[in-house]
Amino acid sequence: MRFLSEFRMAILAGIIYFCSTGCVLATATIANPLMLADESLSLNATMLSAGFSVFVLCQGIPGPLVGSVIGRMGTRFAMILGASIMVLGALAMAFVVSQPWQYLVCFGVLMSVGSVMAGQLSCQNFVGEWFFENRGRAMTIMMLLGGSGLSSCRRSCIC
């Protein structure tokens, strides 16, 4: 029975990882053509790509800060804070963004920091702390769910 409860926790961590990272990047494949077509945003392909560059850059730069938050306040707090930052970024993207620089800040910085705090680092820390035996299997399940969900969403959006 213990294996089943551990298996559930690995699946839960994978779902959280997918929701924080996979959904953001997968839905961007849907939103990007719409954002380019919207004349009021005055985005071109270069600026849109710059947003993804800033997103990826901001996944790594705040890593030590996120690790410090996880170490001091715990994984649950970091996940909640990261999810709150992601919601703030998503709401800003929906209701505030009207200039390219706002897109870079809201998507590139806020969504990225929230994503790494709610998902990648927190989930990896969670799995590392929760599992003593079968840690590799649990990490594989978590990463597989997050990654395979991302690729399936991209495939469905493209086809």
SENUNU-314028 format. One record per residue: x, y, z of N, C-alpha, C, CB in turn. Coordinates in steps of 0.02 Angstrom, whole numbers, plus 50000, padded with zeros to 5 digits. Glycine has a CB too. Example, Ala and Ser with C-alpha at 12.3 -4.5 7.8 and 13.67 -1.06 7.14 Angstrom:
BEGIN
- 50660; 49716; 50390; 50615; 49775; 50390; 50660; 49835; 50390; 50565; 49776; 50452
- 50642; 49888; 50354; 50684; 49947; 50357; 50645; 50002; 50394; 50704; 49970; 50286
END
This chain:
BEGIN
- 50040; 49940; 50000; 50000; 50000; 50000; 50042; 50063; 50000; 49954; 50000; 50060
- 50101; 50059; 50033; 50144; 50118; 50036; 50166; 50139; 49966; 50205; 50103; 50080
- 50179; 50090; 49922; 50200; 50106; 49854; 50145; 50144; 49818; 50218; 50042; 49816
- 50082; 50125; 49829; 50027; 50160; 49796; 50021; 50232; 49819; 49961; 50123; 49808
- 50030; 50244; 49884; 50026; 50313; 49908; 50085; 50354; 49881; 50024; 50315; 49985
- 50144; 50324; 49877; 50201; 50359; 49848; 50188; 50373; 49774; 50265; 50319; 49858
- 50160; 50323; 49740; 50145; 50331; 49669; 50096; 50388; 49658; 50116; 50266; 49641
- 50047; 50395; 49702; 49999; 50450; 49697; 50033; 50518; 49706; 49943; 50442; 49749
- 50080; 50521; 49753; 50115; 50583; 49765; 50159; 50602; 49705; 50158; 50578; 49828
- 50190; 50553; 49673; 50230; 50566; 49614; 50185; 50591; 49557; 50269; 50504; 49592
- 50126; 50561; 49550; 50079; 50583; 49499; 50055; 50654; 49513; 50018; 50535; 49495
- 50040; 50668; 49576; 50019; 50736; 49595; 50074; 50787; 49580; 50001; 50738; 49670
- 50135; 50770; 49596; 50191; 50815; 49581; 50197; 50825; 49505; 50257; 50788; 49610
- 50186; 50773; 49466; 50188; 50779; 49393; 50134; 50824; 49366; 50184; 50711; 49361
- 50074; 50818; 49395; 50019; 50861; 49374; 50033; 50934; 49391; 49952; 50838; 49407
- 50060; 50946; 49451; 50078; 51014; 49470; 50132; 51041; 49423; 50102; 51016; 49543
- 50180; 51000; 49408; 50234; 51021; 49363; 50206; 51037; 49294; 50288; 50965; 49358
- 50161; 50996; 49269; 50130; 51009; 49204; 50089; 51074; 49206; 50085; 50951; 49183
- 50050; 51084; 49258; 50008; 51144; 49262; 50049; 51208; 49266; 49961; 51140; 49322
- 50106; 51204; 49299; 50146; 51264; 49307; 50190; 51279; 49248; 50188; 51259; 49369
- 50213; 51228; 49213; 50259; 51240; 49157; 50228; 51220; 49090; 50323; 51202; 49168
- 50201; 51160; 49088; 50174; 51134; 49025; 50117; 51176; 48997; 50151; 51064; 49034
- 50072; 51196; 49040; 50015; 51235; 49017; 50037; 51304; 48992; 49964; 51243; 49073
- 50085; 51334; 49024; 50107; 51400; 49004; 50137; 51398; 48934; 50158; 51429; 49054
- 50181; 51350; 48923; 50215; 51347; 48858; 50170; 51318; 48804; 50278; 51304; 48864
- 50127; 51271; 48822; 50082; 51242; 48771; 50029; 51292; 48748; 50048; 51179; 48799
- 50001; 51330; 48794; 49951; 51378; 48774; 49981; 51437; 48735; 49914; 51405; 48835
- 50046; 51446; 48743; 50078; 51499; 48704; 50075; 51484; 48630; 50151; 51508; 48726
- 50074; 51420; 48611; 50069; 51404; 48540; 50001; 51424; 48512; 50081; 51329; 48530
- 49952; 51428; 48555; 49886; 51451; 48534; 49882; 51527; 48535; 49831; 51422; 48580
- 49911; 51557; 48586; 49906; 51630; 48595; 49951; 51669; 48549; 49920; 51647; 48666
- 50008; 51641; 48530; 50056; 51679; 48490; 50027; 51705; 48424; 50116; 51636; 48475
- 49994; 51663; 48383; 49965; 51691; 48321; 49913; 51744; 48335; 49934; 51635; 48280
- 49875; 51736; 48388; 49825; 51786; 48405; 49857; 51852; 48427; 49779; 51760; 48461
- 49912; 51846; 48464; 49947; 51907; 48486; 49980; 51943; 48426; 50000; 51889; 48538
- 50006; 51905; 48379; 50036; 51936; 48320; 49983; 51969; 48276; 50074; 51884; 48279
- 49923; 51941; 48274; 49870; 51968; 48233; 49838; 52030; 48264; 49816; 51915; 48221
- 49845; 52039; 48329; 49814; 52096; 48364; 49856; 52159; 48352; 49808; 52082; 48439
- 49829; 52205; 48315; 49865; 52266; 48297; 49877; 52312; 48358; 49827; 52304; 48244
- 49833; 52308; 48407; 49839; 52353; 48465; 49900; 52337; 48508; 49776; 52349; 48508
- 49925; 52275; 48505; 49985; 52258; 48544; 50049; 52280; 48511; 49987; 52183; 48556
- 50047; 52291; 48446; 50105; 52310; 48405; 50165; 52264; 48417; 50124; 52382; 48419
- 50151; 52199; 48420; 50204; 52149; 48427; 50224; 52123; 48358; 50181; 52090; 48473
- 50288; 52115; 48348; 50312; 52079; 48289; 50343; 52013; 48312; 50363; 52123; 48249
- 50364; 51973; 48265; 50391; 51907; 48282; 50454; 51912; 48325; 50406; 51868; 48219
- 50493; 51964; 48315; 50554; 51973; 48354; 50538; 51986; 48428; 50597; 52030; 48325
- 50491; 52030; 48439; 50472; 52046; 48508; 50438; 51987; 48542; 50426; 52107; 48510
- 50398; 51950; 48505; 50366; 51891; 48532; 50417; 51839; 48552; 50316; 51861; 48482
- 50468; 51829; 48510; 50522; 51783; 48526; 50564; 51807; 48584; 50567; 51772; 48464
- 50571; 51873; 48590; 50609; 51901; 48646; 50574; 51885; 48712; 50616; 51977; 48638
- 50507; 51883; 48712; 50471; 51864; 48772; 50488; 51794; 48794; 50396; 51870; 48761
- 50495; 51748; 48747; 50514; 51679; 48764; 50587; 51676; 48787; 50503; 51633; 48705
- 50629; 51717; 48758; 50699; 51719; 48780; 50704; 51743; 48852; 50740; 51764; 48734
- 50666; 51796; 48868; 50666; 51821; 48937; 50635; 51769; 48983; 50626; 51888; 48941
- 50583; 51734; 48960; 50551; 51681; 49000; 50602; 51627; 49019; 50492; 51649; 48961
- 50640; 51603; 48970; 50689; 51551; 48984; 50745; 51578; 49027; 50717; 51523; 48917
- 50767; 51639; 49015; 50820; 51669; 49055; 50798; 51676; 49128; 50839; 51737; 49027
- 50736; 51697; 49138; 50711; 51706; 49206; 50692; 51640; 49240; 50650; 51752; 49205
- 50698; 51585; 49204; 50690; 51520; 49237; 50752; 51503; 49277; 50676; 51465; 49184
- 50810; 51526; 49256; 50872; 51508; 49289; 50898; 51560; 49338; 50924; 51496; 49239
- 50890; 51623; 49321; 50919; 51676; 49362; 50892; 51676; 49434; 50906; 51743; 49330
- 50826; 51671; 49445; 50802; 51673; 49514; 50808; 51606; 49552; 50730; 51695; 49514
- 50842; 51557; 49522; 50848; 51491; 49553; 50875; 51494; 49625; 50893; 51449; 49512
- 50930; 51529; 49638; 50954; 51532; 49707; 50904; 51565; 49755; 51020; 51570; 49710
- 50869; 51616; 49732; 50818; 51648; 49774; 50760; 51600; 49788; 50792; 51712; 49740
- 50738; 51564; 49737; 50684; 51516; 49746; 50706; 51460; 49793; 50662; 51487; 49677
- 50767; 51437; 49785; 50794; 51386; 49830; 50796; 51410; 49901; 50862; 51365; 49808
- 50813; 51473; 49910; 50813; 51503; 49978; 50743; 51506; 50007; 50844; 51573; 49975
- 50694; 51524; 49966; 50624; 51526; 49990; 50601; 51455; 50009; 50578; 51555; 49936
- 50618; 51406; 49967; 50599; 51337; 49982; 50633; 51314; 50047; 50618; 51290; 49924
- 50697; 51330; 50055; 50733; 51309; 50115; 50708; 51342; 50179; 50806; 51325; 50108
- 50689; 51405; 50175; 50667; 51441; 50235; 50593; 51431; 50250; 50681; 51515; 50227
- 50552; 51434; 50198; 50479; 51435; 50209; 50446; 51368; 50193; 50448; 51489; 50168
- 50480; 51325; 50155; 50451; 51261; 50138; 50425; 51258; 50067; 50397; 51243; 50186
- 50416; 51196; 50044; 50394; 51185; 49976; 50323; 51209; 49965; 50399; 51111; 49959
- 50279; 51196; 50012; 50209; 51216; 50004; 50203; 51292; 49996; 50167; 51193; 50065
- 50239; 51329; 50037; 50237; 51402; 50033; 50263; 51425; 49965; 50278; 51433; 50089
- 50317; 51395; 49941; 50346; 51414; 49877; 50297; 51399; 49820; 50412; 51378; 49865
- 50263; 51342; 49824; 50214; 51325; 49772; 50156; 51375; 49771; 50188; 51254; 49782
- 50131; 51392; 49830; 50075; 51439; 49835; 50097; 51508; 49811; 50049; 51442; 49907
- 50156; 51530; 49831; 50181; 51595; 49809; 50192; 51596; 49734; 50246; 51613; 49846
- 50221; 51543; 49708; 50232; 51539; 49636; 50167; 51538; 49596; 50272; 51477; 49619
- 50119; 51500; 49620; 50054; 51499; 49586; 50020; 51567; 49589; 50008; 51446; 49618
- 50027; 51602; 49645; 49999; 51670; 49650; 50033; 51718; 49601; 50006; 51696; 49723
- 50098; 51712; 49594; 50135; 51755; 49547; 50112; 51739; 49475; 50212; 51746; 49554
- 50102; 51674; 49461; 50078; 51655; 49394; 50009; 51683; 49380; 50078; 51579; 49387
- 49965; 51680; 49429; 49897; 51707; 49420; 49901; 51783; 49409; 49853; 51691; 49482
- 49943; 51816; 49447; 49952; 51888; 49438; 49978; 51903; 49367; 50001; 51916; 49491
- 50027; 51865; 49344; 50053; 51874; 49277; 50001; 51860; 49223; 50113; 51831; 49266
- 49961; 51808; 49233; 49909; 51790; 49184; 49855; 51844; 49181; 49878; 51722; 49201
- 49835; 51869; 49240; 49785; 51922; 49241; 49812; 51986; 49208; 49763; 51937; 49313
- 49875; 52000; 49221; 49905; 52059; 49190; 49909; 52049; 49114; 49975; 52071; 49218
- 49926; 51989; 49092; 49927; 51975; 49020; 49858; 51985; 48989; 49953; 51904; 49006
- 49807; 51966; 49025; 49739; 51970; 48998; 49711; 52040; 48999; 49694; 51924; 49036
- 49726; 52079; 49051; 49691; 52142; 49060; 49735; 52205; 49057; 49656; 52141; 49124
- 49800; 52198; 49064; 49843; 52257; 49069; 49888; 52266; 49008; 49885; 52253; 49131
- 49913; 52213; 48981; 49965; 52217; 48929; 49937; 52250; 48866; 49991; 52147; 48912
- 49969; 52305; 48848; 49951; 52339; 48785; 50013; 52363; 48748; 49906; 52399; 48800
- 50071; 52355; 48778; 50135; 52374; 48748; 50183; 52315; 48750; 50165; 52436; 48785
- 50230; 52313; 48704; 50278; 52257; 48703; 50319; 52250; 48768; 50325; 52265; 48646
- 50338; 52306; 48799; 50378; 52301; 48860; 50336; 52270; 48917; 50404; 52370; 48881
- 50271; 52283; 48917; 50228; 52252; 48968; 50224; 52177; 48958; 50158; 52284; 48965
- 50223; 52156; 48895; 50224; 52085; 48879; 50288; 52052; 48905; 50217; 52073; 48803
- 50345; 52086; 48895; 50408; 52059; 48918; 50409; 52051; 48994; 50466; 52103; 48896
- 50382; 52101; 49029; 50382; 52098; 49102; 50332; 52046; 49128; 50365; 52167; 49132
- 50272; 52047; 49101; 50219; 52002; 49127; 50232; 51930; 49109; 50151; 52023; 49101
- 50246; 51917; 49045; 50258; 51848; 49024; 50329; 51827; 49039; 50243; 51839; 48950
- 50377; 51867; 49018; 50446; 51848; 49024; 50471; 51843; 49096; 50488; 51896; 48988
- 50449; 51888; 49139; 50474; 51888; 49207; 50424; 51857; 49256; 50491; 51959; 49229
- 50364; 51886; 49260; 50316; 51862; 49311; 50296; 51789; 49299; 50254; 51905; 49310
- 50274; 51773; 49239; 50253; 51704; 49225; 50310; 51655; 49233; 50223; 51699; 49155
- 50370; 51675; 49215; 50428; 51631; 49220; 50447; 51618; 49293; 50487; 51661; 49183
- 50452; 51670; 49333; 50470; 51662; 49403; 50416; 51621; 49439; 50479; 51730; 49438
- 50353; 51636; 49425; 50299; 51597; 49455; 50301; 51524; 49434; 50232; 51627; 49437
- 50316; 51512; 49371; 50320; 51444; 49345; 50375; 51404; 49378; 50330; 51445; 49270
- 50433; 51433; 49384; 50489; 51396; 49414; 50478; 51387; 49488; 50555; 51433; 49401
- 50446; 51435; 49521; 50434; 51429; 49593; 50378; 51380; 49608; 50417; 51497; 49622
- 50326; 51380; 49569; 50270; 51335; 49581; 50283; 51265; 49556; 50207; 51362; 49549
- 50325; 51258; 49506; 50332; 51194; 49473; 50400; 51162; 49479; 50316; 51200; 49404
- 50446; 51182; 49437; 50508; 51146; 49428; 50546; 51135; 49492; 50551; 51182; 49379
- 50566; 51188; 49524; 50608; 51181; 49584; 50570; 51152; 49643; 50638; 51247; 49603
- 50509; 51175; 49652; 50469; 51150; 49708; 50452; 51076; 49701; 50404; 51190; 49715
- 50432; 51056; 49641; 50415; 50986; 49630; 50475; 50940; 49637; 50383; 50976; 49561
- 50532; 50962; 49611; 50592; 50921; 49617; 50613; 50916; 49690; 50648; 50950; 49575
- 50608; 50970; 49727; 50624; 50968; 49798; 50574; 50924; 49836; 50623; 51039; 49827
- 50511; 50930; 49819; 50459; 50890; 49851; 50471; 50815; 49841; 50390; 50909; 49823
- 50486; 50795; 49779; 50498; 50725; 49765; 50562; 50702; 49800; 50504; 50713; 49688
- 50612; 50744; 49801; 50674; 50726; 49835; 50665; 50717; 49910; 50726; 50779; 49823
- 50623; 50757; 49941; 50611; 50751; 50013; 50563; 50695; 50030; 50584; 50816; 50040
- 50513; 50683; 49987; 50460; 50635; 50002; 50484; 50563; 49993; 50400; 50648; 49958
- 50524; 50552; 49943; 50544; 50484; 49925; 50615; 50469; 49948; 50538; 50473; 49849
- 50621; 50415; 49987; 50687; 50392; 50006; 50706; 50331; 49963; 50690; 50374; 50082
- 50659; 50285; 49959; 50666; 50228; 49914; 50631; 50247; 49849; 50637; 50162; 49946
- 50654; 50220; 49796; 50623; 50232; 49730; 50623; 50306; 49711; 50552; 50206; 49729
- 50672; 50344; 49733; 50674; 50415; 49717; 50681; 50427; 49642; 50732; 50449; 49754
- 50722; 50386; 49610; 50732; 50393; 49538; 50668; 50379; 49500; 50787; 50347; 49514
- 50631; 50327; 49522; 50568; 50310; 49489; 50517; 50367; 49498; 50540; 50244; 49518
- 50514; 50394; 49558; 50466; 50448; 49572; 50483; 50511; 49531; 50466; 50464; 49647
- 50548; 50526; 49526; 50569; 50585; 49487; 50553; 50574; 49414; 50644; 50599; 49497
- 50562; 50512; 49390; 50546; 50496; 49321; 50472; 50505; 49307; 50568; 50424; 49304
- 50430; 50481; 49352; 50357; 50488; 49344; 50338; 50561; 49342; 50319; 50452; 49400
- 50366; 50600; 49388; 50349; 50671; 49391; 50371; 50708; 49327; 50382; 50703; 49452
- 50432; 50697; 49306; 50457; 50731; 49246; 50422; 50705; 49183; 50533; 50721; 49240
- 50406; 50642; 49181; 50371; 50613; 49123; 50302; 50644; 49115; 50365; 50537; 49130
- 50266; 50651; 49170; 50199; 50681; 49165; 50202; 50754; 49143; 50164; 50676; 49233
- 50248; 50791; 49170; 50255; 50861; 49150; 50277; 50868; 49078; 50304; 50897; 49195
- 50325; 50828; 49057; 50351; 50833; 48989; 50305; 50803; 48937; 50417; 50800; 48985
- 50275; 50746; 48952; 50232; 50715; 48902; 50168; 50755; 48893; 50215; 50642; 48922
- 50144; 50785; 48945; 50085; 50828; 48938; 50099; 50887; 48894; 50062; 50852; 49006
- 50159; 50914; 48900; 50179; 50971; 48858; 50182; 50951; 48785; 50246; 50999; 48881
- 50212; 50894; 48772; 50219; 50874; 48702; 50152; 50854; 48672; 50268; 50816; 48695
- 50107; 50824; 48711; 50042; 50807; 48683; 50000; 50869; 48669; 50004; 50760; 48732
- 50005; 50919; 48711; 49969; 50982; 48698; 49995; 51016; 48636; 49973; 51029; 48758
- 50060; 51015; 48627; 50089; 51047; 48568; 50067; 51010; 48505; 50165; 51049; 48573
- 50067; 50943; 48509; 50046; 50905; 48451; 49974; 50919; 48433; 50056; 50831; 48463
- 49930; 50924; 48484; 49860; 50935; 48469; 49848; 51006; 48443; 49818; 50924; 48531
- 49889; 51053; 48464; 49881; 51121; 48440; 49905; 51129; 48368; 49918; 51170; 48485
- 49957; 51092; 48351; 49986; 51099; 48285; 49943; 51063; 48233; 50058; 51072; 48284
- 49918; 51004; 48250; 49880; 50963; 48202; 49810; 50987; 48192; 49878; 50892; 48224
END
